Amino acid sequence: MLYRILADTITSWVDADIPRDDGERPSGTRLRGGWASGGPCSSLNGLRLPPLNNPRLRFWYTAEGWRVYGRAHWAELREAGHTVRVIRVKNAPGSRVAYRDRYQLALLPPSPGRR
């Protein structure tokens, strides 16, 4: 089983009546990958970031990666007020895999017309 976390992005927040220290808050919209959302990610300390530069790649947790990193990252995003969604798939076609390790996979999205 593979798992992918999607979370809403951070937007600037200005309200003269309610001062805030950080000036940013979760938007509630525009779901993106958990890392790209701009939310907290200290739970990912120790997870290898492979040297890949294809902007189309999407990172998924393996079952072990979900237990070790994914659940904690999901909880961290929820605690910070993000809207979070988890997608699960049984497995990915080998031709879409650009990177694989014990905890994660980097997958290319499906070709248009194929799902």
RAGI-V557909 format. One record per backbone hydrogen bond with DSSP energy under -0.5 kcal/mol. NH is the residue of the N-H (numbers start at 1). CO is the residue of the C=O. E is the energy in kcal/mol with one decimal. If there is no record, write none. Layout:
<<NH	CO	E> <NH	CO	E>>
This chain:
<<2	89	-3.1> <3	61	-2.2> <4	87	-2.2> <6	85	-3.1> <7	32	-3.1> <8	83	-1.6> <9	29	-1.4> <10	37	-1.3> <11	25	-2.6> <13	23	-3.4> <18	15	-0.8> <19	17	-0.5> <25	11	-2.1> <27	9	-2.9> <32	7	-2.8> <34	5	-1.6> <37	33	-1.4> <38	35	-1.0> <39	34	-0.6> <44	41	-1.7> <45	42	-1.5> <47	44	-2.6> <50	48	-0.7> <52	50	-2.2> <55	53	-0.7> <57	54	-1.5> <58	107	-2.6> <60	105	-2.7> <61	3	-3.8> <62	103	-1.9> <66	62	-2.4> <67	63	-1.7> <68	64	-2.5> <69	65	-2.9> <70	65	-2.3> <71	66	-2.7> <73	69	-2.3> <74	70	-2.9> <75	71	-2.5> <76	72	-2.3> <77	73	-2.3> <78	74	-2.4> <79	75	-2.6> <80	76	-1.3> <81	78	-1.7> <82	77	-2.2> <84	82	-0.6> <85	6	-2.9> <87	4	-2.8> <89	2	-1.9> <96	93	-1.9> <97	94	-1.0> <98	96	-0.5> <98	106	-3.2> <99	106	-1.3> <101	104	-2.4> <105	60	-2.5> <106	99	-2.5> <107	58	-3.1> <107	105	-0.6> <108	96	-2.6> <114	111	-2.3>>
